[in-house]
């Protein structure tokens, strides 16, 4: 089970990657922009930091390090961090309205009065996971992204002049700034949060690319932590992803695991897939890009005919999701939190 929260507090700006699709939006570096960094980024930081100042045996980290995220939290209250809201819950703070998908006559259903309502909140606190959309909104447990994109134009200057080096001397960096979250009328500093089986030594690290500094601390998770209690609950006929899910082989991406032991979902509620790629190290210390894939986004909801009676966490003999359900890229993607999910209740699903 996860034992630590890894808290990442950026100093100023961080780097937010941009997609590879050419469009008018991408001319300012925003097409397919992706933030926060995936769990693979933090996993890589563990191994690179361990090379500089050893805090764990390499083979032990390779075998037992599990990372999941990204999430975020108020800096003074990190254990009650924010998870992606399941797509079944529609919460609009601006209009002060909510709605919820249900199953009726074997199909997804929403009320005619609110079917055009769009969500403007994509995050909810971990301790409100089992609450209805109306309760979540009234308790102010839903939130929008606490970060904003800030394009920054950088010049590559000559060493002794305030002139750019050449015609390519200007480039645009798609930076991200963590902002405040307003709760109970007060602005709260925010931070990124990840789950981990190991602690990373506290300190300042380059995180997220472009050598941006972040302060990283690790705090232990207690047995009564909300996320631990949720991860220990077995999934019956429905669950929602809280991290992106990458399913299929090394060549193809699918909406759910293709292993014969994984039951085919009878209903899926999801959004468009998101690009998923990461850098992998090798024995020579150089990195290579992993195969580009598409991930099922966090918040996706699955419904099954029969109960799974499993938890995502745990070994097969303990009723956990088997490693064989996850793609293998030289390491099982379960180690980086692929498709981490929690049980949910849906009206019309027993």
C-alpha positions as CSV (number, residue, x, y, z in Angstrom):
1,X,0.0,0.0,0.0
2,X,1.1,3.6,-0.5
3,X,2.9,4.9,2.6
4,X,3.8,8.5,1.7
5,X,2.5,11.7,0.3
6,X,5.1,13.5,-1.9
7,X,4.4,17.2,-1.7
8,X,5.9,19.4,-4.4
9,X,5.9,23.1,-3.8
10,X,7.1,25.0,-6.9
11,X,9.3,28.1,-6.6
12,X,7.7,30.4,-9.2
13,X,7.0,28.9,-12.6
14,X,7.1,25.3,-13.7
15,X,7.2,23.9,-17.2
16,X,4.0,22.8,-18.9
17,X,4.5,20.6,-21.9
18,X,2.6,21.4,-25.2
19,X,1.2,19.0,-27.7
20,X,2.6,18.1,-31.0
21,X,-0.4,19.1,-33.1
22,X,-0.1,22.2,-35.3
23,X,-3.0,24.6,-34.8
24,X,-3.5,28.4,-34.3
25,X,-3.5,27.7,-30.6
26,X,-0.2,25.9,-30.7
27,X,1.5,29.0,-32.2
28,X,1.5,30.3,-28.6
29,X,2.5,27.0,-27.2
30,X,-0.9,25.9,-25.8
31,X,-2.2,23.2,-28.0
32,X,-2.5,19.9,-26.1
33,X,-0.8,21.6,-23.1
34,X,-0.3,19.1,-20.3
35,X,0.1,19.8,-16.6
36,X,0.7,18.6,-13.9
37,X,3.6,16.2,-14.7
38,X,2.7,12.5,-14.8
39,X,3.8,10.0,-12.1
40,X,6.5,8.8,-14.4
41,X,8.3,12.2,-13.9
42,X,8.4,11.7,-10.2
43,X,9.4,8.1,-10.6
44,X,12.4,9.2,-12.7
45,X,13.4,11.8,-10.1
46,X,13.5,9.0,-7.4
47,X,16.0,7.0,-9.4
48,X,18.2,10.0,-10.5
49,X,18.3,11.4,-6.9
50,X,19.2,7.9,-5.6
51,X,22.2,8.0,-8.0
52,X,23.4,11.3,-6.6
53,X,22.9,10.5,-2.9
54,X,21.9,6.9,-2.3
55,X,18.9,6.5,0.1
56,X,17.7,3.1,-1.1
57,X,19.1,0.1,-2.8
58,X,18.5,0.4,-6.5
59,X,17.1,-3.1,-6.9
60,X,14.7,-2.5,-4.1
61,X,13.4,0.7,-5.7
62,X,13.1,-1.0,-9.0
63,X,11.1,-3.8,-7.5
64,X,8.9,-2.0,-4.9
65,X,8.6,1.7,-5.9
66,X,5.0,2.6,-6.8
67,X,4.0,6.2,-7.6
68,X,0.5,7.6,-8.4
69,X,-0.7,11.0,-9.3
70,X,-0.9,13.8,-10.2
71,X,-3.1,15.4,-7.5
72,X,-3.0,18.7,-5.7
73,X,-3.8,20.1,-2.3
74,X,-3.8,23.2,-0.1
75,X,-0.3,23.5,1.2
76,X,-1.4,23.6,4.9
77,X,-3.7,20.6,4.5
78,X,-2.1,18.1,2.1
79,X,-3.6,14.9,3.4
80,X,-7.1,16.0,2.2
81,X,-5.9,16.5,-1.3
82,X,-8.0,16.9,-4.5
83,X,-8.9,14.0,-6.8
84,X,-10.4,14.2,-10.3
85,X,-14.2,14.2,-10.1
86,X,-15.9,11.1,-11.8
87,X,-17.6,12.0,-15.1
88,X,-20.9,10.9,-13.5
89,X,-20.9,14.0,-11.3
90,X,-21.7,17.4,-12.9
91,X,-20.8,20.3,-10.6
92,X,-21.0,23.9,-11.8
93,X,-20.0,26.4,-9.1
94,X,-20.7,29.5,-11.2
95,X,-24.3,28.6,-11.8
96,X,-24.6,26.9,-8.4
97,X,-26.1,23.8,-10.1
98,X,-25.4,20.1,-10.1
99,X,-26.5,17.0,-12.0
100,X,-25.6,13.3,-12.0
101,X,-25.6,10.6,-14.6
102,X,-27.5,7.4,-13.8
103,X,-28.3,4.1,-15.6
104,X,-31.9,3.8,-16.8
105,X,-33.2,1.1,-19.2
106,X,-29.7,0.0,-19.7
107,X,-28.4,3.4,-20.9
108,X,-26.8,6.5,-19.4
109,X,-29.4,9.0,-18.4
110,X,-29.6,12.7,-17.3
111,X,-32.6,14.8,-16.5
112,X,-34.0,16.9,-19.4
113,X,-34.0,20.0,-17.1
114,X,-30.2,19.9,-16.6
115,X,-28.9,17.9,-19.5
116,X,-27.2,21.0,-21.0
117,X,-25.4,21.8,-17.7
118,X,-21.6,21.7,-18.2
119,X,-19.1,21.1,-15.3
120,X,-16.7,23.9,-14.4
121,X,-15.1,21.9,-11.5
122,X,-12.9,18.9,-12.2
123,X,-11.5,18.2,-8.7
124,X,-13.0,17.2,-5.4
125,X,-11.4,16.5,-1.9
126,X,-10.5,12.9,-1.2
127,X,-12.7,12.9,1.9
128,X,-15.8,13.8,-0.2
129,X,-15.4,11.0,-2.7
130,X,-18.6,9.2,-1.6
131,X,-20.7,12.3,-1.4
132,X,-23.4,13.4,-3.9
133,X,-22.7,16.3,-6.2
134,X,-25.0,18.6,-4.2
135,X,-23.3,17.8,-0.9
136,X,-19.9,18.4,-2.5
137,X,-20.9,21.8,-3.9
138,X,-22.5,22.9,-0.6
139,X,-19.5,21.9,1.4
140,X,-17.2,23.7,-1.0
141,X,-15.3,20.4,-1.7
142,X,-15.1,20.9,-5.5
143,X,-12.6,23.1,-7.2
144,X,-11.2,24.2,-10.6
145,X,-7.6,24.0,-11.6
146,X,-5.5,26.0,-9.2
147,X,-2.8,26.8,-11.8
148,X,-2.7,29.0,-14.8
149,X,-0.6,29.0,-18.0
150,X,1.8,31.9,-18.6
151,X,3.6,31.9,-21.9
152,X,7.1,33.5,-21.5
153,X,9.2,34.7,-24.4
154,X,12.9,33.8,-23.9
155,X,15.8,35.3,-25.8
156,X,19.1,33.5,-26.4
157,X,21.5,36.4,-26.0
158,X,25.0,36.9,-27.2
159,X,27.6,36.7,-24.4
160,X,28.7,40.3,-24.6
161,X,25.7,42.0,-26.2
162,X,22.0,42.4,-25.5
163,X,21.1,41.0,-28.9
164,X,19.8,37.6,-29.8
165,X,22.3,35.1,-31.1
166,X,20.6,34.3,-34.4
167,X,17.3,34.3,-36.2
168,X,16.2,31.5,-33.9
169,X,17.2,33.4,-30.8
170,X,13.7,33.8,-29.5
171,X,11.6,30.9,-28.1
172,X,8.4,30.6,-26.3
173,X,8.2,28.6,-23.0
174,X,4.8,27.4,-21.9
175,X,5.1,28.0,-18.2
176,X,2.6,27.2,-15.4
177,X,2.2,29.0,-12.2
178,X,0.5,27.4,-9.2
179,X,-2.1,29.8,-7.8
180,X,-4.3,30.3,-4.8
181,X,-7.4,28.2,-4.0
182,X,-10.1,30.2,-2.3
183,X,-11.8,28.2,0.4
184,X,-14.1,29.7,3.1
185,X,-13.3,33.1,1.7
186,X,-9.6,32.8,2.3
187,X,-6.8,32.3,-0.3
188,X,-4.9,29.0,0.3
189,X,-1.4,28.3,-1.2
190,X,-1.5,25.1,-3.3
191,X,1.0,22.3,-4.1
192,X,1.2,19.2,-6.2
193,X,0.7,15.8,-4.5
194,X,1.6,12.3,-5.4
195,X,1.3,8.9,-3.6
196,X,4.4,6.8,-3.1
197,X,5.6,3.6,-1.4
198,X,8.9,5.4,-0.5
199,X,9.9,8.8,0.9
200,X,12.1,11.1,-1.2
201,X,14.6,12.9,0.9
202,X,13.4,16.4,1.6
203,X,15.1,19.1,-0.4
204,X,15.1,21.3,-3.5
205,X,14.9,19.5,-6.8
206,X,14.6,20.3,-10.5
207,X,11.1,19.0,-11.4
208,X,9.0,19.1,-14.5
209,X,11.6,20.1,-17.1
210,X,13.5,23.3,-17.9
211,X,15.4,23.2,-14.6
212,X,12.6,24.8,-12.6
213,X,13.1,24.4,-8.8
214,X,10.6,22.9,-6.5
215,X,10.7,22.1,-2.8
216,X,9.8,18.5,-2.2
217,X,8.8,17.0,1.2
218,X,7.5,13.5,2.1
219,X,4.9,12.9,4.9
220,X,3.7,9.5,6.1
221,X,0.2,8.3,5.4
222,X,-1.6,7.0,8.5
223,X,-3.9,3.9,8.4
224,X,-7.0,6.1,8.9
225,X,-6.0,8.4,6.0
226,X,-9.0,8.9,3.6
227,X,-7.2,7.6,0.6
228,X,-6.0,4.4,2.4
229,X,-9.6,3.7,3.4
230,X,-10.8,4.1,-0.1
231,X,-8.1,2.0,-1.7
232,X,-9.0,-0.8,0.7
233,X,-12.6,-1.0,-0.5
234,X,-13.3,-3.7,-3.1
235,X,-14.7,-2.6,-6.4
236,X,-18.1,-4.1,-7.2
237,X,-19.9,-3.2,-10.4
238,X,-18.5,0.4,-11.0
239,X,-15.3,2.4,-10.6
240,X,-13.8,5.7,-11.7
241,X,-10.2,6.4,-12.7
242,X,-8.3,9.0,-10.6
243,X,-5.2,8.8,-12.8
244,X,-5.0,8.3,-16.6
245,X,-5.4,4.7,-17.7
246,X,-3.1,3.3,-20.4
247,X,-4.4,-0.1,-21.6
248,X,-3.4,-2.4,-24.4
249,X,-0.1,-3.7,-25.9
250,X,3.0,-1.8,-26.7
251,X,1.6,-1.0,-30.1
252,X,-2.1,-0.3,-29.5
253,X,-4.1,1.7,-27.0
254,X,-7.6,0.6,-25.8
255,X,-10.3,2.0,-23.5
256,X,-9.9,-0.9,-21.1
257,X,-7.5,-3.9,-20.4
258,X,-7.6,-6.5,-23.1
259,X,-6.6,-9.4,-20.8
260,X,-9.1,-12.3,-21.0
261,X,-9.6,-12.2,-17.2
262,X,-10.7,-8.5,-17.4
263,X,-14.5,-8.4,-17.9
264,X,-15.7,-6.2,-20.8
265,X,-17.4,-3.1,-19.4
266,X,-21.1,-2.7,-20.3
267,X,-21.0,1.1,-19.9
268,X,-18.1,3.6,-20.1
269,X,-18.4,7.3,-19.5
270,X,-15.3,9.2,-20.6
271,X,-13.8,12.2,-22.4
272,X,-11.4,12.3,-25.4
273,X,-8.1,10.5,-24.8
274,X,-5.0,12.3,-23.8
275,X,-1.4,11.9,-25.2
276,X,0.8,9.8,-22.9
277,X,4.6,9.6,-23.2
278,X,7.5,9.5,-20.9
279,X,11.3,9.2,-20.9
280,X,13.0,5.9,-19.9
281,X,16.6,5.6,-18.7
282,X,19.1,2.9,-19.8
283,X,22.3,1.4,-18.6
284,X,24.4,4.1,-20.2
285,X,22.7,6.9,-18.2
286,X,21.0,8.3,-21.3
287,X,17.3,8.6,-21.6
288,X,15.0,7.5,-24.5
289,X,11.4,8.4,-25.2
290,X,8.9,5.6,-24.6
291,X,6.4,4.8,-27.2
292,X,3.8,7.5,-27.7
293,X,0.3,6.3,-26.6
294,X,-3.1,7.6,-25.8
295,X,-4.5,7.4,-22.2
296,X,-8.0,7.1,-21.0
297,X,-8.4,10.3,-18.9
298,X,-8.8,10.5,-15.2
299,X,-12.5,10.7,-14.2
300,X,-13.6,7.9,-16.6
301,X,-16.3,5.7,-15.2
302,X,-16.6,1.9,-15.9
303,X,-19.7,-0.2,-15.2
304,X,-19.7,-4.0,-15.3
305,X,-22.3,-6.8,-15.5
306,X,-20.8,-8.7,-12.6
307,X,-18.9,-7.5,-9.5
308,X,-15.1,-7.4,-9.8
309,X,-14.6,-7.9,-6.1
310,X,-11.1,-6.6,-6.4
311,X,-9.1,-3.6,-5.3
312,X,-6.6,-1.8,-7.6
313,X,-3.9,-2.2,-5.0
314,X,-2.6,-5.5,-3.9
315,X,-1.3,-8.8,-5.3
316,X,-3.4,-11.2,-7.3
317,X,-3.8,-13.6,-4.4
318,X,-5.0,-10.7,-2.2
319,X,-7.7,-9.7,-4.7
320,X,-5.7,-7.0,-6.4
321,X,-5.6,-6.0,-10.1
322,X,-3.0,-8.4,-11.7
323,X,0.1,-7.0,-13.3
324,X,-0.9,-8.7,-16.5
325,X,-3.8,-6.2,-16.9
326,X,-1.2,-3.4,-17.4
327,X,1.1,-2.9,-20.4
328,X,4.7,-3.8,-19.9
329,X,7.4,-1.3,-21.1
330,X,10.3,-3.1,-19.4
331,X,8.5,-2.3,-16.2
332,X,4.8,-2.7,-15.4
333,X,2.8,0.5,-15.8
334,X,1.0,-0.3,-12.5
335,X,4.2,0.9,-10.9
336,X,3.4,4.5,-12.1
337,X,-0.2,4.4,-11.0
338,X,-1.7,3.5,-14.4
339,X,-5.5,3.5,-14.1
340,X,-5.6,3.9,-10.4
341,X,-9.3,3.7,-9.5
342,X,-11.8,3.9,-6.7
343,X,-15.3,2.3,-6.3
344,X,-18.3,4.6,-6.9
345,X,-22.0,4.4,-6.5
346,X,-24.3,5.0,-9.5
347,X,-28.0,5.1,-9.4
348,X,-29.4,2.2,-11.3
349,X,-26.3,0.0,-10.7
350,X,-26.8,-2.5,-7.8
